[in-house]
Amino acid sequence: MDTIEIHDAKRLGQLIRRTRKQQGLTLATLAGLCGLSVRFLSELENGRDTCTLVRVMAVLDALGIMLVAYPPEEDT
C-alpha cells in the first residue's frame, strides 16, 4: 500500500480524483454512494479548502481511502 502525504486541500483533491477514476466512478455515481452533491465533490477534487471535514470523511470512506495522521514526535 502506497502512502501519500497530504499537506493541503489541493493534494487531497488530487488523491480523491485519481482514486475515483481508478475505480471507474463518475462524480454522479460517487455522489450517490456518499449522499453528497456533484458540486461538492467537484469543489473537493479541485482543492477548495472550505469543504467540511465530515463530508470529506464520507467521501474517503466511500472510496475506501484510509486517513492516517502522525503526530509530531515529542522531544524526550
N, CA, C and O atoms as CSV, one atom per row, in Angstrom:
chain,resi,resn,atom,element,x,y,z
A,1,MET,N,N,0.849,-1.179,0.000
A,1,MET,CA,C,0.000,0.000,0.000
A,1,MET,C,C,0.890,1.235,0.000
A,1,MET,O,O,1.790,1.356,0.830
A,2,ASP,N,N,0.640,2.149,-0.926
A,2,ASP,CA,C,1.400,3.389,-1.005
A,2,ASP,C,C,0.904,4.370,0.045
A,2,ASP,O,O,-0.279,4.394,0.384
A,3,THR,N,N,1.819,5.171,0.550
A,3,THR,CA,C,1.482,6.241,1.472
A,3,THR,C,C,1.668,7.550,0.742
A,3,THR,O,O,2.695,7.771,0.100
A,4,ILE,N,N,0.682,8.416,0.837
A,4,ILE,CA,C,0.742,9.715,0.180
A,4,ILE,C,C,0.595,10.788,1.242
A,4,ILE,O,O,-0.370,10.787,2.006
A,5,GLU,N,N,1.544,11.694,1.289
A,5,GLU,CA,C,1.472,12.790,2.243
A,5,GLU,C,C,0.531,13.870,1.713
A,5,GLU,O,O,0.636,14.307,0.567
A,6,ILE,N,N,-0.374,14.278,2.566
A,6,ILE,CA,C,-1.341,15.315,2.217
A,6,ILE,C,C,-1.015,16.550,3.035
A,6,ILE,O,O,-1.103,16.538,4.263
A,7,HIS,N,N,-0.639,17.615,2.341
A,7,HIS,CA,C,-0.264,18.849,3.029
A,7,HIS,C,C,-1.271,19.982,2.794
A,7,HIS,O,O,-1.212,21.018,3.456
A,8,ASP,N,N,-2.184,19.779,1.859
A,8,ASP,CA,C,-3.156,20.831,1.592
A,8,ASP,C,C,-4.380,20.244,0.886
A,8,ASP,O,O,-4.390,19.077,0.492
A,9,ALA,N,N,-5.402,21.077,0.737
A,9,ALA,CA,C,-6.659,20.645,0.130
A,9,ALA,C,C,-6.476,20.231,-1.329
A,9,ALA,O,O,-7.152,19.319,-1.806
A,10,LYS,N,N,-5.581,20.885,-2.026
A,10,LYS,CA,C,-5.347,20.552,-3.434
A,10,LYS,C,C,-4.832,19.122,-3.583
A,10,LYS,O,O,-5.303,18.380,-4.446
A,11,ARG,N,N,-3.877,18.735,-2.755
A,11,ARG,CA,C,-3.303,17.382,-2.823
A,11,ARG,C,C,-4.346,16.330,-2.460
A,11,ARG,O,O,-4.393,15.264,-3.075
A,12,LEU,N,N,-5.182,16.621,-1.464
A,12,LEU,CA,C,-6.249,15.690,-1.096
A,12,LEU,C,C,-7.228,15.538,-2.253
A,12,LEU,O,O,-7.666,14.426,-2.549
A,13,GLY,N,N,-7.574,16.631,-2.904
A,13,GLY,CA,C,-8.473,16.583,-4.050
A,13,GLY,C,C,-7.915,15.751,-5.189
A,13,GLY,O,O,-8.646,15.009,-5.844
A,14,GLN,N,N,-6.607,15.880,-5.423
A,14,GLN,CA,C,-5.964,15.085,-6.472
A,14,GLN,C,C,-6.032,13.596,-6.156
A,14,GLN,O,O,-6.283,12.780,-7.043
A,15,LEU,N,N,-5.812,13.245,-4.902
A,15,LEU,CA,C,-5.896,11.849,-4.486
A,15,LEU,C,C,-7.306,11.305,-4.674
A,15,LEU,O,O,-7.489,10.193,-5.170
A,16,ILE,N,N,-8.291,12.084,-4.281
A,16,ILE,CA,C,-9.685,11.655,-4.407
A,16,ILE,C,C,-10.052,11.469,-5.878
A,16,ILE,O,O,-10.660,10.460,-6.236
A,17,ARG,N,N,-9.695,12.423,-6.732
A,17,ARG,CA,C,-9.998,12.317,-8.156
A,17,ARG,C,C,-9.335,11.083,-8.776
A,17,ARG,O,O,-9.972,10.323,-9.505
A,18,ARG,N,N,-8.054,10.898,-8.477
A,18,ARG,CA,C,-7.331,9.753,-9.033
A,18,ARG,C,C,-7.953,8.431,-8.581
A,18,ARG,O,O,-8.110,7.517,-9.389
A,19,THR,N,N,-8.303,8.322,-7.312
A,19,THR,CA,C,-8.898,7.096,-6.790
A,19,THR,C,C,-10.264,6.857,-7.414
A,19,THR,O,O,-10.589,5.729,-7.785
A,20,ARG,N,N,-11.064,7.910,-7.532
A,20,ARG,CA,C,-12.395,7.771,-8.147
A,20,ARG,C,C,-12.273,7.256,-9.572
A,20,ARG,O,O,-12.993,6.340,-9.970
A,21,LYS,N,N,-11.366,7.839,-10.338
A,21,LYS,CA,C,-11.199,7.435,-11.733
A,21,LYS,C,C,-10.646,6.016,-11.839
A,21,LYS,O,O,-11.053,5.259,-12.720
A,22,GLN,N,N,-9.723,5.651,-10.950
A,22,GLN,CA,C,-9.190,4.287,-10.950
A,22,GLN,C,C,-10.292,3.260,-10.681
A,22,GLN,O,O,-10.238,2.134,-11.175
A,23,GLN,N,N,-11.282,3.661,-9.900
A,23,GLN,CA,C,-12.395,2.768,-9.585
A,23,GLN,C,C,-13.508,2.835,-10.634
A,23,GLN,O,O,-14.525,2.151,-10.515
A,24,GLY,N,N,-13.308,3.658,-11.654
A,24,GLY,CA,C,-14.286,3.768,-12.731
A,24,GLY,C,C,-15.574,4.461,-12.337
A,24,GLY,O,O,-16.629,4.185,-12.908
A,25,LEU,N,N,-15.499,5.353,-11.370
A,25,LEU,CA,C,-16.695,6.050,-10.890
A,25,LEU,C,C,-16.795,7.441,-11.487
A,25,LEU,O,O,-15.794,8.142,-11.628
A,26,THR,N,N,-17.999,7.828,-11.834
A,26,THR,CA,C,-18.254,9.209,-12.237
A,26,THR,C,C,-18.513,10.024,-10.984
A,26,THR,O,O,-18.738,9.473,-9.906
A,27,LEU,N,N,-18.479,11.338,-11.134
A,27,LEU,CA,C,-18.837,12.189,-9.991
A,27,LEU,C,C,-20.259,11.895,-9.524
A,27,LEU,O,O,-20.529,11.875,-8.323
A,28,ALA,N,N,-21.154,11.671,-10.460
A,28,ALA,CA,C,-22.550,11.402,-10.107
A,28,ALA,C,C,-22.687,10.095,-9.327
A,28,ALA,O,O,-23.449,10.019,-8.364
A,29,THR,N,N,-21.957,9.079,-9.741
A,29,THR,CA,C,-22.025,7.797,-9.040
A,29,THR,C,C,-21.473,7.927,-7.630
A,29,THR,O,O,-22.082,7.446,-6.674
A,30,LEU,N,N,-20.324,8.574,-7.498
A,30,LEU,CA,C,-19.739,8.759,-6.177
A,30,LEU,C,C,-20.655,9.604,-5.296
A,30,LEU,O,O,-20.803,9.330,-4.105
A,31,ALA,N,N,-21.261,10.617,-5.876
A,31,ALA,CA,C,-22.198,11.454,-5.118
A,31,ALA,C,C,-23.324,10.600,-4.535
A,31,ALA,O,O,-23.713,10.777,-3.381
A,32,GLY,N,N,-23.839,9.682,-5.334
A,32,GLY,CA,C,-24.891,8.793,-4.849
A,32,GLY,C,C,-24.402,7.864,-3.752
A,32,GLY,O,O,-25.144,7.571,-2.814
A,33,LEU,N,N,-23.164,7.397,-3.856
A,33,LEU,CA,C,-22.617,6.478,-2.857
A,33,LEU,C,C,-22.425,7.131,-1.497
A,33,LEU,O,O,-22.598,6.486,-0.463
A,34,CYS,N,N,-22.067,8.407,-1.498
A,34,CYS,CA,C,-21.797,9.042,-0.212
A,34,CYS,C,C,-22.843,10.083,0.181
A,34,CYS,O,O,-22.687,10.755,1.200
A,35,GLY,N,N,-23.906,10.228,-0.613
A,35,GLY,CA,C,-25.004,11.121,-0.255
A,35,GLY,C,C,-24.645,12.595,-0.315
A,35,GLY,O,O,-25.159,13.398,0.463
A,36,LEU,N,N,-23.761,12.949,-1.241
A,36,LEU,CA,C,-23.357,14.337,-1.389
A,36,LEU,C,C,-23.620,14.806,-2.811
A,36,LEU,O,O,-23.907,13.995,-3.692
A,37,SER,N,N,-23.524,16.099,-3.037
A,37,SER,CA,C,-23.797,16.635,-4.365
A,37,SER,C,C,-22.570,16.532,-5.268
A,37,SER,O,O,-21.432,16.492,-4.799
A,38,VAL,N,N,-22.830,16.489,-6.575
A,38,VAL,CA,C,-21.760,16.505,-7.568
A,38,VAL,C,C,-20.964,17.798,-7.421
A,38,VAL,O,O,-19.740,17.789,-7.553
A,39,ARG,N,N,-21.633,18.886,-7.154
A,39,ARG,CA,C,-20.949,20.177,-6.998
A,39,ARG,C,C,-19.942,20.118,-5.850
A,39,ARG,O,O,-18.808,20.577,-5.991
A,40,PHE,N,N,-20.357,19.554,-4.712
A,40,PHE,CA,C,-19.442,19.437,-3.576
A,40,PHE,C,C,-18.218,18.608,-3.961
A,40,PHE,O,O,-17.084,18.995,-3.680
A,41,LEU,N,N,-18.456,17.461,-4.606
A,41,LEU,CA,C,-17.344,16.592,-4.989
A,41,LEU,C,C,-16.402,17.285,-5.962
A,41,LEU,O,O,-15.184,17.135,-5.861
A,42,SER,N,N,-16.953,18.039,-6.896
A,42,SER,CA,C,-16.130,18.775,-7.843
A,42,SER,C,C,-15.263,19.802,-7.119
A,42,SER,O,O,-14.078,19.940,-7.421
A,43,GLU,N,N,-15.849,20.517,-6.169
A,43,GLU,CA,C,-15.092,21.503,-5.401
A,43,GLU,C,C,-14.011,20.819,-4.572
A,43,GLU,O,O,-12.898,21.333,-4.457
A,44,LEU,N,N,-14.328,19.671,-4.000
A,44,LEU,CA,C,-13.357,18.920,-3.213
A,44,LEU,C,C,-12.187,18.469,-4.086
A,44,LEU,O,O,-11.028,18.633,-3.704
A,45,GLU,N,N,-12.484,17.910,-5.238
A,45,GLU,CA,C,-11.435,17.443,-6.145
A,45,GLU,C,C,-10.575,18.591,-6.667
A,45,GLU,O,O,-9.415,18.385,-7.025
A,46,ASN,N,N,-11.133,19.788,-6.712
A,46,ASN,CA,C,-10.388,20.947,-7.187
A,46,ASN,C,C,-9.667,21.694,-6.067
A,46,ASN,O,O,-9.119,22.775,-6.283
A,47,GLY,N,N,-9.672,21.108,-4.869
A,47,GLY,CA,C,-8.892,21.661,-3.770
A,47,GLY,C,C,-9.498,22.815,-3.022
A,47,GLY,O,O,-8.788,23.537,-2.321
A,48,ARG,N,N,-10.779,23.008,-3.151
A,48,ARG,CA,C,-11.412,24.090,-2.397
A,48,ARG,C,C,-11.264,23.785,-0.915
A,48,ARG,O,O,-11.636,22.703,-0.461
A,49,ASP,N,N,-10.736,24.713,-0.174
A,49,ASP,CA,C,-10.396,24.448,1.215
A,49,ASP,C,C,-11.501,24.781,2.217
A,49,ASP,O,O,-11.244,24.836,3.420
A,50,THR,N,N,-12.707,25.000,1.744
A,50,THR,CA,C,-13.804,25.292,2.660
A,50,THR,C,C,-14.740,24.097,2.845
A,50,THR,O,O,-15.807,24.231,3.444
A,51,CYS,N,N,-14.350,22.949,2.341
A,51,CYS,CA,C,-15.171,21.749,2.484
A,51,CYS,C,C,-15.150,21.274,3.935
A,51,CYS,O,O,-14.111,21.322,4.595
A,52,THR,N,N,-16.295,20.817,4.425
A,52,THR,CA,C,-16.362,20.377,5.814
A,52,THR,C,C,-15.742,18.994,5.983
A,52,THR,O,O,-15.834,18.144,5.097
A,53,LEU,N,N,-15.120,18.788,7.115
A,53,LEU,CA,C,-14.422,17.539,7.381
A,53,LEU,C,C,-15.366,16.344,7.373
A,53,LEU,O,O,-14.996,15.281,6.875
A,54,VAL,N,N,-16.550,16.485,7.899
A,54,VAL,CA,C,-17.473,15.351,7.937
A,54,VAL,C,C,-17.830,14.883,6.524
A,54,VAL,O,O,-17.965,13.684,6.281
A,55,ARG,N,N,-17.980,15.810,5.613
A,55,ARG,CA,C,-18.272,15.445,4.221
A,55,ARG,C,C,-17.044,14.823,3.555
A,55,ARG,O,O,-17.163,13.852,2.808
A,56,VAL,N,N,-15.877,15.383,3.826
A,56,VAL,CA,C,-14.637,14.821,3.279
A,56,VAL,C,C,-14.468,13.390,3.765
A,56,VAL,O,O,-14.104,12.510,2.985
A,57,MET,N,N,-14.726,13.149,5.036
A,57,MET,CA,C,-14.595,11.806,5.592
A,57,MET,C,C,-15.575,10.840,4.932
A,57,MET,O,O,-15.237,9.675,4.723
A,58,ALA,N,N,-16.774,11.298,4.600
A,58,ALA,CA,C,-17.753,10.449,3.915
A,58,ALA,C,C,-17.237,10.038,2.541
A,58,ALA,O,O,-17.421,8.893,2.128
A,59,VAL,N,N,-16.597,10.957,1.833
A,59,VAL,CA,C,-16.033,10.660,0.511
A,59,VAL,C,C,-14.883,9.660,0.642
A,59,VAL,O,O,-14.818,8.683,-0.103
A,60,LEU,N,N,-13.980,9.907,1.587
A,60,LEU,CA,C,-12.862,8.980,1.788
A,60,LEU,C,C,-13.370,7.585,2.113
A,60,LEU,O,O,-12.839,6.596,1.607
A,61,ASP,N,N,-14.393,7.498,2.952
A,61,ASP,CA,C,-14.975,6.208,3.311
A,61,ASP,C,C,-15.578,5.512,2.092
A,61,ASP,O,O,-15.378,4.313,1.901
A,62,ALA,N,N,-16.305,6.249,1.276
A,62,ALA,CA,C,-16.935,5.668,0.090
A,62,ALA,C,C,-15.897,5.137,-0.895
A,62,ALA,O,O,-16.148,4.159,-1.600
A,63,LEU,N,N,-14.736,5.780,-0.943
A,63,LEU,CA,C,-13.677,5.352,-1.859
A,63,LEU,C,C,-12.732,4.330,-1.230
A,63,LEU,O,O,-11.871,3.777,-1.916
A,64,GLY,N,N,-12.885,4.080,0.053
A,64,GLY,CA,C,-12.006,3.134,0.732
A,64,GLY,C,C,-10.627,3.696,1.031
A,64,GLY,O,O,-9.661,2.945,1.166
A,65,ILE,N,N,-10.532,5.024,1.136
A,65,ILE,CA,C,-9.264,5.673,1.459
A,65,ILE,C,C,-9.167,5.803,2.974
A,65,ILE,O,O,-10.065,6.344,3.619
A,66,MET,N,N,-8.065,5.298,3.537
A,66,MET,CA,C,-7.851,5.381,4.973
A,66,MET,C,C,-7.035,6.630,5.277
A,66,MET,O,O,-5.986,6.863,4.677
A,67,LEU,N,N,-7.526,7.421,6.209
A,67,LEU,CA,C,-6.823,8.624,6.623
A,67,LEU,C,C,-6.012,8.290,7.877
A,67,LEU,O,O,-6.565,7.835,8.878
A,68,VAL,N,N,-4.718,8.515,7.813
A,68,VAL,CA,C,-3.823,8.237,8.926
A,68,VAL,C,C,-3.069,9.511,9.264
A,68,VAL,O,O,-2.562,10.188,8.370
A,69,ALA,N,N,-2.990,9.837,10.523
A,69,ALA,CA,C,-2.268,11.031,10.951
A,69,ALA,C,C,-1.140,10.632,11.889
A,69,ALA,O,O,-1.313,9.784,12.765
A,70,TYR,N,N,-0.006,11.240,11.698
A,70,TYR,CA,C,1.150,11.006,12.553
A,70,TYR,C,C,1.429,12.266,13.359
A,70,TYR,O,O,1.833,13.283,12.795
A,71,PRO,N,N,1.221,12.213,14.663
A,71,PRO,CA,C,1.517,13.409,15.467
A,71,PRO,C,C,3.018,13.655,15.486
A,71,PRO,O,O,3.803,12.726,15.301
A,72,PRO,N,N,3.415,14.892,15.706
A,72,PRO,CA,C,4.848,15.159,15.777
A,72,PRO,C,C,5.473,14.411,16.943
A,72,PRO,O,O,4.856,14.221,17.991
A,73,GLU,N,N,6.707,13.995,16.732
A,73,GLU,CA,C,7.390,13.277,17.803
A,73,GLU,C,C,7.731,14.229,18.925
A,73,GLU,O,O,8.106,15.380,18.704
A,74,GLU,N,N,7.590,13.713,20.148
A,74,GLU,CA,C,7.893,14.531,21.318
A,74,GLU,C,C,9.377,14.475,21.608
A,74,GLU,O,O,10.021,13.439,21.444
A,75,ASP,N,N,9.910,15.607,22.041
A,75,ASP,CA,C,11.308,15.629,22.492
A,75,ASP,C,C,11.363,15.007,23.876
A,75,ASP,O,O,10.583,15.374,24.755
A,76,THR,N,N,12.260,14.086,24.073
A,76,THR,CA,C,12.366,13.447,25.390
A,76,THR,C,C,13.700,13.722,26.023
A,76,THR,O,O,13.963,13.261,27.134
